[in-house]
Amino acid sequence: MDFVTLHQCFREESVDDPILIEFLHNWLPKKVKYLANEVAVEMNSKLRNDDFEEITGKLVLVVIEKIQLIEPGIPFRSWICQAVKLLTRNFIRKKKAILVDTLDNNNQISLQLEKVRRDSSLSETQLEKLYAAVQGLPRNQYQAFVLKYIEGYSSKEVAEKLGCTVSQVDQRNYKARQKLQTLLSKYFPEYREIK
C-alpha cells in the first residue's frame, strides 16, 4: 500500500482512486480486525464482525477529519494503526459501560432480589425500596455497585470493566452505599451505619 498516494487521495477527496478503494475495502478492514482483536484480548473482551465494521467506519471519519494534520507515508500508516487501537479501546470501554446499564443487569438485580426474597426475612416493602434505591443511583455509582455487589466482581475487575482505577471504583461504591443508607435507613433500621 502506497501511503503517500493514499494520503493525497484523502486530502483531495479522490473517492474513485483505486488506491483509496483498495485501502477501504481490503487493507483497512483486515488491519482493523487484526489490531482490534489484539486490543480486545488485552482487555479481556471479544468483538463481533459488526464491531469491526463500526470501528472501521469511525476510523475513516477520523482520518477525513484529521488528514490535514497527518504526515504522508509511513507516519500516516503508523497513525492509522495507533488510531485503530485507540478507537478499539474506547469502543470496548463504552460497550462494557453500556452492558452494565442494560436490562440484563436490571434482570440480574431482580434475580438477586428474588433469591433474597426466598432466603431472607426482608419484607416486600424493604425489597421494593432497595430495588428502587439501587435503580436511582447515578450511572457511574450504579455500574460500580451492580458489578461489585450484585454480580460479585472484585474492585479490580470492576475497574477493568469500567476503564477506571480501583480507587475510583471504591469511591463510587462508598458514595453509593452512603446514598443507599440515607434513602433506606427508615426501612432497614438494623443497617444504619456504613460499613
N, C-alpha and C positions, 0 to 999 in steps of 0.2 A: 504494500500500500504506500503510495507516494503522499506523504503528509504535507508536503509543501503545496502541491497542486490541490489537495483536499482542502487545505486552509483557504486557498484562493477561491475555491468553489463556494465555500461558506460565506466568505467576505462579499463575493459578487452575487450570491444567491443564484448560482447556476444549477438549478434543480434538475436539468436534463443531462448534466455531465455524467459520463459513465463511471468516473471515479467516485463521485458522490453516491450514485446508485449502488455501486459495489460496496461502498462503506456502509450505507444504511441497511442494505438487505443481507449482506454476508458478514463482513468483518465485525461491525459493531454488535450485532446480536450474539455472535459467538464469543466475543470478548466480554460482553456483559454477563453472559451465562457463566463463563469461567471465573471471572473476578467476583461476581456476586455470590457464587457458590462458596468461594474461599471465605468471604466475609461472613456468610451465613454459618459456616462451620465454626468459625472463630466465636460467633455469638450464640452458639447452640440453637440455631434456628434452621428452618427449612423454607425454601422458596418454590413456588409453582411457576409454570410457564407464563401465566398471565402476570405474575410478579415481575419476571424478567422483562416482559413487554412494557410494563408500566415504568420500570427503571430506565429502559432504553428510551422511551418517549420523553421522560423528564430530562434525560441527558441531552437529547437533541435540542430541546428547548433552551437548556442552559448554554450549550455550545453556540446557538444562534445569538443568544443574548450577550455572551461574553467574548465572541470571536475577535473583536477589535483589541481586546486586552491580552490575547494569547499569541505567543510567538509561533511561527510556522515550523514545520519539520518535526524533529524528534521531540522538542519541548511540547508540541501540540499533542503528539501521541502520548507522552507521559502525563500531560494534563488530563487527557481523556480517561486514562487508566485510574488516576487518582480521583477524578470526579465520579467514576463508576463506583469506586469503593466508598466514597463519602455518601453518595446518594443511597447506596445499598444500606449502609449503617443507619442513616436517617429513616429509610423506609422500614427497616426491621424494627427500630425503636418505636416508630409511630404505629406499626402494625401490632406490636406487643401491647402498647398502651391501649389501643382500640380493643384488642381482645380482652383486656382486663375489664373493660367497661361495657361488655356486651350482655345480652340477655343470658348467655351461658353462665356468667358469674352471678346474675340475679337468681338463676335457677340453682346454682351451687349454694347460694345463701339459703334459698328456700329448702333445699335438701338438708342442709346442715340444721336449719331450724326445725325441720320435721323430725330429724333424729333427736334433737334436744327435746322436742315436744314429747316424743315417746319415752326418752330416757331420764327426764327430769321432772321436778315438781313446779316448773315455771307455769304461770297461768297463761291463758290465751292473750290477755291484755299485755302482759310482760313481753311475750313473743312478738306481738304485733308492733309494740312500741320499739323494741330492739331492732326489728327489721326496718321500720320506717326511719329510725335514727341513723342506721348504717347507710341506708339509701340516700339520706340527706347530707352526708359528709361531702365536703369539697372534693372535686375529682381526684386530685393528687393524694389526698388522705384516704379516700375511698379505695383507690387502686392498691396502695400500700397495705391498708388494713385487710382487704379481701385476700390478697395474695398471702399475707403472713398468717392471719388468724382464721381465715375460712379455708384456704387451700393448703395451708401448712408449710409454706416455703420459709426458708431461713431469711434473715435480713440481707445476707449476701446475695442469695438467689433472687430476692425481690429487686435489689439494686441492679443486678444484671438485666432482669426483665424490663425494668423501667428506664434503664440508661442513666442512673444517678448513683450517688455514693451511698454506702451503708449508713453513714451518719444522717444523710437526708431521709432515708427510709425510717430510721429510728425516730427522727424528729417528727416526721409526718404521722407516725403511729402514736407517738406521745400526744401530739395535738388531737388526733382522732379520739384517743382514749379520754382526754380531758373533755372534749366536746360531748362524747357519749355519756360521761359521768354527769355532766351538767344537765343533759337532756333526760337522763334516765334515773337519776338518784331517787326521785319520788316513787318510781316503780320497782326499784331494786335497793331498798334501804340497807341491805347487808353488804353492798358494794359501794360505799360512799367514798372510799379512799382510792386514789390512783396507785396502782402497783407497778 
